[in-house]
Amino acid sequence: MVKPRENRVPIMMSDEELKLIDDWRYKNRVATRSDAVRRLARIGTAVDEWVDTADQQMEAAIESFLKTTIGGSGEFPEDKLQYYNDIWNALTDVQLLVGQVSAVASEMRKRADVEDAIDVARTRRQAFIDEKDFQVRRRLGLLRKGEE
C-alpha cells in the first residue's frame, strides 16, 4: 500500500541531472519523474548502507587470496599458475567495481561536486588494484620484463 505523500521537496536540477533521471525512468518503466526520484533516493540510501561492508568483504577476500597463494613458500606447481591468475583476475574485477562504488559514496559524502567525487574515487580504487595486482603478478612470476 502506498503511504500518503504529505511533504513537498522542491529542488533545482541541471539539464544533465534531469536527463539522467529521465533516462533511468524510461529504462525502468517508471510512470512519473517524481516516482523515479523517490526510487533513486531509496536505492541510493540502501546502497550507501551496504556498500562499505561489501567493499570491506572484498578487500578481506583479496587479502585471504594473497595470504593463501603468496604467503608460505611461494612455490607453486606450474599447472596452478593459470588457475591462480584466473581467480586473481575475477577477484580484482569485482573488487574494482565494488570498490569504485564504495569510493564514490565515500567521496560524495565529502564533496559537493559529483563528477569530482567520481574522478577521485576511480583514481583511488585503481591505485589500490594496481598495487595488489603488481604484488600477485610479481610473486607468481607473471610480470613481463621491465615491469619490476
N, C-alpha and C positions, 0 to 999 in steps of 0.2 A: 504494500500500500504506500502511496506517495504521501510524504508528510507535507503539510501546508507550508508554503513559502511566504514568510511574512517580512523578510528583510531584503531591501534593495541595496545593491552594491554597485554604484556607477563607477566604471573605470575607463580610462583612456588607453587606447592601443594604437600602435603604429600599423600601417598598411600591411607590413610584413608579418606582424604578430597575428593580425586578423586573418591573413591568408593561411598561416599555419593552422589556426583553429578551424577555419572553414574546410581546408583540405582534410584534416583529421576527421571532421564531422562527416563529410561526404564519404570518405573511405570506410568509416564505421557505421554508416547509415543512421546517424543521429538526427532526429527530427528538427531540432532547433539549435541555434547558436548558443542560447542560454544553457540548454541541457549539455551541450558539448563542453562549455566552460566549467560547469559543475562537475561533469565526469572527469575532465582533465585535472581539476583540482583534487578530486578524490584519488585518482591514480597517482598524482604527484605526492600527496601526503602518505599514501600507502608505501610507495617505492622509497620515499625518504626514510621511513621507519625501518625498512628491511634491508636496504642496500648496504649499509655499513657492516651488518652482520654477514651478509653474503660475501662482501669483499674480504673480511677477516677470515672466513672459512676457506675462501680460495687461496689466500696467502698461506694459511696453515697447510692446505693440500700441497702447494708448491714446496713449502719447507719440508714437509714429510717426504715428498718425492726426492728432493735434493739429499736429504739425510739417508734415505734408503739406497739411492743409486750412487751418490758421490761419497757419502760417509763410508767408514770402513776401509777396506783395502783398495777400492777403486779398480780392482781387476775384474773386468767383465769379459765373458766369452764373446768372441767376435760376432756370433749369431744373435746376441742380445742387444747390440748397439742400435740397430734399426728399430727394434721394439722400444727401447728407452727413448729414442729420438721421436718416434711417433707419439708416445704418451706425452712427452715434453711439449711437442707442438700443439696437441689438443689442450693441455692444461694452460699453456700460455695464450692460446686463442680465447678461451673462456675467461681467463684472468684479465686479459686486456679489455674485454667488453664489460665485465662486472666492475673492474677497477675504474674504467672511464666513467661509468655511471656514478659510482661512488665518489670519484674525484669531482665530477661536475656538481653533484649535490653538495659536496663539502664547499667547493668554491662559490657556488651560488648563495650559500648561506652568508658568505663574507663579502661578496662583491655585488655591486649594483648592475654592472654591465654583464649580461648573459653571455654574449659572444666572447668577451674576455675570460670569463669563468671557464667556458668550454675549451678555449685555447690553452689556458694554464693547466687545466685538468689533463688534456691529451698529452701535453709535453711531460707532465709529471708521471703519468702512467706509463708512457712509452719508455722513459728513462728507467723505471723500475723493471719492466720486462726486458729491456736491452741488457741490463746488468745481470739479471738471473739467467738469461739466455746465454750470455758470454760465459758465465760460470759453468753451466752444464756442458756447453759445446767444448770448452777447453778441457774439462775433466773427461769427457767421453772421447776426446781426440777427434772432434768433428770440425775444428776450426781449419780454415784454409790458410795457406802460407801468408804471412804478413798481417794476419788479424790479431796476433797476440801482441 
